[in-house]
Amino acid sequence: MTLYPNSAALLIAGLVRTELAGSKMKLFQAISAPLSPSTVIGDFTEADYEGYVEKTIANWLNPYLDPVGGASIQSGTQQFDYDPLPGVTNVILGFYVTNAGGDLIIAGTFANPIPMAAPGDSIPNNVTLNYGAPVV
């Protein structure tokens, strides 16, 4: 069995946190192929619904020992809202995060597509990155 001790997991999570300062969280309305390790930014069609703006994550939250194992960092909740003025609508499939240099770091799909088409439509999203949790 191989594992990261808690001290190493915290170290790794802290290093990643530093590298992700100024990262961007974005939403996508289409993807050209299923998510896989070979997914690239060009595979995504970024959201463009009324009021959409990418979110800048100035600093991820501090590393912590995660109850599931290992150490984690979180983006903190980033909330995407539909502008109350009528206009362009989208159905959102998921999110992706890039570092400050524009490199793809993580991407995910939502359990169900989310319409962004009316006042009050919103997507709150908090991304957790974990290092050292046992594989189940």
Helices and strands as residue ranges (DSSP letters): H 6-19, E 23-31, G 41-43, E 44-46, E 55-57, E 64-65, E 71-74, E 78-81, E 90-98, E 104-116, E 122-125, E 128-131
